[in-house]
Amino acid sequence: MRRIGRFLVAFLAVTGFVFLGLMGLGGWLAAHMAEGDGKKMADRMVLTLDLDAPFRDTTRENPLAMLSGERSYGLRQVVEALDRAAADSRVSGVFATLGHSPLGLAGRQDLRDAVARFRASGKPAVLFAETLGEGGSGTLDYYLATAFSQVWLQPSGDVGLTGLWVESPFIKGTLDLLGIKAQFSGRHEYKSAIDMFTETGFTPAHRENLGRLLDSWSEQIVAGIAAARGLPEPQVRELMGKGPFLASEALAARLVDKVGYRDEAWGMIAGIGKDKAEEMDLGDYAARLDHPKGVKVALISGIGAIHRGESHHGLDGDGDFGSQTVAEAFRDAVDDDAVKVILFRVDSPGGSYIASDTVHHEVERARKAGKKVVVSMGNYAASGGYFVAMGADRIIAAPGTITGSIGVFTGKVVLDEFWKKLGISWDEMHRGDNAGMWSANQPFSSQAKARIDTLLDHIYADFTGKASAARNLDAARMDKLARGRIWTGADAKQSGLVDGLGGWAEALSQVRQVGGLKVDETLTLVEFPRPRKPWQVLAESLGGGSVAERRILARIEPLLDVLAPAAGAQLRAPDLRGPR
């Protein structure tokens, strides 16, 4: 048995080293491919963009995708490349394909703005879709498609302009059947992240909250489609939710420009014969662009759920938001005399109160040290995600960004009756009245409940107090905006929770403004901390649990939360990823 064990250890070690070597080789090849293969770009080319491909918020690559050759894009790189292509005489147009994009609403709005700026140069931007729906909602995909100067739809396709839909599960009935009691408390009535455990449906406050969110998203989508398609808003509002529309119906309603196949759409923009333009993927074009040195700007990313400790990175290129990693990035940026401004990209539904406060403090320290801080919000900057952002010099959100959710909750589930159903008994010993307050095997005592209420009141007062000071809003006004309520970026701008609306381009414009730079000043964005190499990501994954384990845990986290006490006070928005 010992020999077998040693053999297995040796085999796994060799396999790991070989895999590390392959990852290193893949990273090296990808890096050199990104630098270009030395081949000169054509004098006339059409840039292609696959909108169904994965989009990253950061430049962090997916190591496995790099080895397999799977295409993916960085949103910021695509936006920058479109802006550069508008002024590049070699680029005659853009040709995009779309079925169902993985981008959230904020990302789609950022990309729509970039396509609009490209079109303003007088160059065509054509989109081809086999379908914009096919058995599902195509509302957001159609909204993205309308940014292009010409929309083609395959004859067999449809436009699934079915409207917006949000839904939430409520498992209180299941918990009751199992004998599981949910003991959660929040501040205040709109803090609905705990409702799935304590309610059987939307409360009036929850329904009001989601209703305004849907109204604001609908207003943005209708206005965007109407402006792009040259249609009256009442007409678009009438069409909204009436789909799916057959290709012929979509053409008659002026929702699309042409009905045909991809080769026909491509031939229209690329030309034929000797005058045919060469095809180049937008990602390859972005990788070949030169980047002249400019004013150094530190780019710090806070992506995902906020927790204490270091950020973790999986092989799929996704990561999470570790307060230690982000705080150290701020300190390093402050210590770098060449850094003039810090651009903080936030895309987070929140998380730990302690971790959020750690990062908020570092934002304040950076400003006191003379570094300007601009926040760019992605799809989500809610609860703890808003906490870390609110102290910046400028906050920029997309119109569709889910933001706010200024509130807090904590609690646990009690399993004493559940264990009885399984025939399992527990016993305990303790020293201290509140020693077992977080045990899942007993409900909160009145003394423990009093301490929890004190804790929640303190955190809510701290959150709203810091938000009031940062946003220059009095306490009464802040309380009306807070109480756990979520807002779209557009509504948050109206109420003063954010300063401006836009994506990466607007954030960089604000960087120049707060930094006292010229409007056309060249900027050099440097990531803090430096992105990890693919083999470093692999080593971390091997050492800290498999990718599969992490993926499974991420999927079942809400259910695990039911069976374990909450880990401290949480600044987290409800589980709502955006409209669909």
KEPAPA-475697 format. One record per residue (C-alpha): residue in three letters; x, y, z. Coordinates in steps of 0.2 Angstrom, whole numbers, plus 5000, padded with zeros to 4 digits. Last residue first. Example, Ala and Ser with C-alpha at 12.3 -4.5 7.8 and 13.67 -1.06 7.14 Angstrom:
KEPAPA-475697
SER506849955036 ALA506249785039 
END
This chain:
KEPAPA-475697
ARG483251964907 PRO483552104919 GLY485052114931 ARG486051994942 LEU484851994956 ASP485351904972 PRO484852034984 ALA486252164989 ARG487552125002 LEU488252215016 GLN488452065028 ALA488652065047 GLY489651905052 ALA489851745044 ALA487951695043 PRO487651525052 ALA487651375041 LEU486351265032 VAL485451405023 ASP487051485018 LEU487551325010 LEU485951344999 PRO486451514993 GLU488251454990 ILE487751314979 ARG488351384963 ALA489951464970 LEU490351304979 ILE490151204963 ARG491351324953 ARG492551324968 GLU492651134968 ALA492751124949 VAL494251244950 SER495051134962 GLY495451184980 GLY496751304987 GLY498451234982 LEU498051174964 SER497151334961 GLU498551444967 ALA499751344956 LEU498651364941 VAL498551554944 GLN500351564946 TRP500651464930 PRO499451584920 LYS500451734926 ARG499651854939 PRO499152024934 ARG500152164943 PRO499252224959 PHE498852364954 GLU498552374935 VAL499452514926 LEU498352624915 THR499452744904 LEU498552904900 THR498753014885 GLU498053194888 ASP496653234876 VAL495553334889 LYS497153404896 LEU497553354914 GLY497053424931 GLY496953254939 VAL495153274943 GLN494753314925 ARG495853184917 VAL495253044928 GLN493453104924 SER493753084905 LEU494452914909 ALA492852864918 GLU491852934904 ALA492752824891 TRP492652664903 GLY490752674905 GLY489452814907 LEU488452914920 GLY489053044932 ASP489153094950 VAL488452954960 LEU487352944975 GLY486653114971 SER484753074969 GLN484653094950 LYS486353004948 ALA485652854958 ASP484152854947 ALA485152834931 GLY486352714940 THR484852604944 TRP484352594962 ILE484352474977 ARG483552514994 GLY484252445009 ARG483552575021 ALA484652705010 LEU483952844999 LYS482652895012 ASP483952885026 MET485152985016 ARG483953135015 ALA483653135033 ALA485553125037 ASP486053265026 LEU486853235009 ASN488653285005 ARG489053124996 ALA490553075007 ALA489853145023 SER488153065020 ALA488852905015 LYS489952895030 GLY488452925041 THR487352805032 PHE488652655033 ASP489152695051 ALA487352715057 TYR486852555048 ILE488352465056 HIS487952525074 ASP486052485072 LEU486552305066 LEU487752275080 THR486552345093 ASP485152235086 ILE486352085086 ARG486752115105 ALA484852125109 LYS484651955100 ALA486051875110 GLN485151935126 SER483451875120 SER484251705116 PHE484551665098 PRO483951495092 GLN484951335096 ASN485851205085 ALA486451325072 SER487751395084 TRP488051585082 MET487451625100 GLY488451485107 ALA489651585118 ASN488351715122 ASP488151685141 GLY489951635143 ARG490751465146 HIS489951325136 MET489551145135 GLU488551055122 ASP487550905117 TRP486850865100 SER485550735094 ILE485350665077 GLY483750555073 LEU483550645056 LYS481950725060 LYS482750775077 TRP484150865067 PHE482950975058 GLU482051025074 ASP483751095081 LEU484251165064 VAL484251355067 VAL484751465052 LYS485751615055 GLY485751805056 THR486551955048 PHE485952105038 VAL486552275033 GLY485952435023 ILE486352545009 SER485752454994 GLY486452584983 THR486952524965 ILE486352414951 THR487152484936 GLY485952514921 PRO486352704918 ALA488152654919 ALA489052724935 ILE490352854937 ILE490952904955 ARG492053054957 ASP493253104972 ALA492952934980 GLY492252894997 MET490652804990 ALA491552664981 VAL492052544995 PHE490252565003 TYR489452554986 GLY490052374983 GLY489752335001 SER487852374997 ALA487852384978 ALA489052414965 TYR488452294951 ASN488452294932 GLY490052394932 MET490452554942 SER491952664938 VAL492652754953 VAL493852894952 VAL495152924966 LYS496353074966 LYS497953044975 GLY498553184988 ALA498953075003 LYS497253115010 ARG496453044995 ALA497352884996 ARG496952875014 GLU495152895011 VAL495152754998 GLU496152645010 HIS494852675023 HIS493452615011 VAL494452455008 THR494552415026 ASP492652465028 SER492152335015 ALA493152195023 ILE492352235040 TYR490552245032 SER490852075022 GLY489952055006 GLY489452174992 PRO488552144975 SER490252194966 ASP490852274950 VAL492052414956 ARG493352484945 PHE494452604955 LEU495452724944 ILE496852804955 VAL497652964949 LYS499353034948 VAL500452884950 ALA502252924947 ASP502552944965 ASP502152764969 ASP501852744987 VAL499952784985 ALA499852654972 ASP500652524983 ARG499452574997 PHE497952554986 ALA498552384979 GLU498752324997 ALA496952375001 VAL496352274986 THR497352114990 GLN496852125009 SER495052165005 GLY494852004994 PHE493652034980 ASP493451884969 GLY494151814953 ASP493651754936 GLY495051704924 ASP494251524921 LEU495851454930 GLY495251524946 HIS495851684955 HIS495751714974 SER495851884982 GLU496751894998 GLY495951915015 ARG494251975021 HIS492751955009 ILE491952054995 ALA490951964982 GLY491451994965 ILE492652114956 GLY493652254965 SER494852314952 ILE496352434954 LEU496952534939 ALA498352654944 VAL498552794932 LYS500252844925 VAL500253004913 GLY500752944896 LYS501752824886 PRO501152784869 HIS500152624867 ASP500452544850 LEU498952434844 ARG499252254839 ALA498352184854 ALA496752284850 TYR496752224832 ASP496852044838 GLY495452074849 LEU494452164835 ASP494652014824 MET495352054807 GLU494552034790 GLU495352104774 ALA494252214764 LYS493652164746 ASP494152284733 LYS494952154722 GLY493352054722 ILE491952084733 GLY491552214747 ALA491852204766 ILE490252284771 MET488952214760 GLY489852044757 TRP489752014776 ALA487952044777 GLU487651924762 ASP488851794769 ARG487951804786 TYR486251774779 GLY484751884775 VAL483351994781 LYS483952174781 ASP483652334791 VAL482952274808 LEU481652334820 ARG480852434806 ALA479152364811 ALA479052284793 LEU480752204795 ALA480352134813 GLU478752064806 SER479651974791 ALA480951904803 LEU479651844815 PHE479351944831 PRO479451874848 GLY478851984854 LYS477452094862 GLY478452154877 MET479152314870 LEU478152344854 GLU477052474862 ARG478552554871 VAL479452564854 GLN477952654846 PRO477752774861 GLU479652814859 PRO479552864841 LEU480652774830 GLY482352824823 ARG483152654826 ALA484552714838 ALA483452844847 ALA481952724849 ILE483052584854 GLY483952684868 ALA482452774874 VAL481552604876 ILE483052524884 GLN483252664897 GLU481452684901 SER481352494903 TRP482852484915 SER482052624926 ASP480352544927 LEU481152374931 LEU482152454945 ARG480552544951 GLY479652384952 LEU481052294960 ASN481052414975 GLU479152424976 ARG478952234976 HIS480252214990 ALA479452355000 PRO477752264998 THR478452095003 PHE478851984988 GLY478451804991 THR478551665004 GLU479551755016 THR480951725029 PHE482351635019 MET482151715002 ASP481851885011 ILE483651895017 ALA484351985003 SER482752105004 LYS483552255013 TYR482152365008 GLU481352365025 HIS482852405035 ARG484152365041 GLY484152175043 SER483752035054 PHE483851845051 GLN483251695061 ALA482751565048 LYS482051405056 ILE482351235049 GLY481051095052 LEU481251025035 LEU479451065030 ASP479651245037 LEU481351265027 THR480451215011 GLY479051335014 LYS480351475018 ILE481251435001 PHE480751594991 PRO481551604974 SER481651774965 GLU481051824948 VAL481551964936 TRP480851994919 LEU481052124906 GLY480152134889 THR479752004875 LEU480752084861 GLY481351914855 VAL481751964838 ASP481651814827 GLY482751704816 SER482351594801 PRO482651734788 GLN484251774797 LEU484251954804 TRP485352104798 VAL485552264809 GLN486352414801 SER487052564809 PHE487452464825 ALA486852524843 THR485252434839 ALA486052264842 LEU486352294861 TYR484552334864 TYR484152174853 ASP485252074865 LEU484352154880 THR482652104874 GLY483051934867 SER482051834880 GLY482151654877 GLY481551524864 GLU482551584850 GLY482951764856 LEU483951874844 THR484151754830 GLU485451724816 ALA486151894820 PHE487152004810 LEU487752174815 VAL488552314804 ALA489552464810 PRO489852584795 LYS491152724796 GLY490552904797 SER491652944812 ALA490052964822 ARG489852774819 PHE491352734830 ARG490652854844 ALA489052754843 VAL489952584844 ALA490852644860 ASP489152704868 ARG488352534864 LEU489852444872 ASP489652544888 GLN487852514888 ARG488052324885 GLY489252314899 ALA488052404911 LEU486652284905 GLY487652124908 LEU488752054895 PRO488551864891 SER487851904874 HIS486551794865 GLY486551784847 LEU487651914840 THR488851944826 ALA489852104823 PHE490552184808 VAL491552344810 GLY492052464796 SER493352534785 VAL494852524796 ARG496552574788 SER496152754790 ASP496152734809 ALA495252874818 ALA493652764822 ALA494852624825 ARG495552704840 ASP493852724849 LEU493352544844 ALA495052484851 GLU494752574867 VAL493052504870 VAL493652324865 GLN495152344877 ARG493952404892 LEU492852254889 GLY494252124888 TYR493851994875 SER493751804874 ARG494051684860 GLU494451504864 GLY496151454858 SER496251294869 LEU497851344878 MET497351524881 ALA495551464886 LEU496351364899 PRO497351514906 ASN495851624906 GLU496651804905 ARG496651944917 THR496452104908 THR494952154919 ASP493052154915 ARG493152004905 PHE491951964890 PRO491551794885 ALA491151764867 ASP489351794860 LEU489751974854 ASP490951904841 LEU491752064834 THR492552084817 LEU493552224811 VAL493452264793 MET495152304784 ARG495952414771 ASP497852444772 ALA498152274779 MET499052254796 LYS500852214794 LYS501352034800 GLY502552044815 ASP501551904824 GLY500752024835 GLU501152064853 ALA499651964858 MET500351814850 HIS501951834860 ALA500951844876 ALA499851704871 LEU501351594867 TRP502151634883 GLY500551594893 GLY500251434884 LEU502051384887 GLY501851424906 MET500251334906 LEU501051184898 GLY502451184910 LEU501251194925 PHE500351044917 VAL501950954916 PHE502350994934 GLY500650944940 THR500750774931 VAL502450744938 ALA501750784956 LEU500250684953 PHE501250534947 ALA502450544962 VAL501050554975 LEU500150404966 PHE501750304966 ARG502150344984 GLY500350284989 ILE500550124979 ARG502250094987 ARG501450125004 MET500050005000 
END
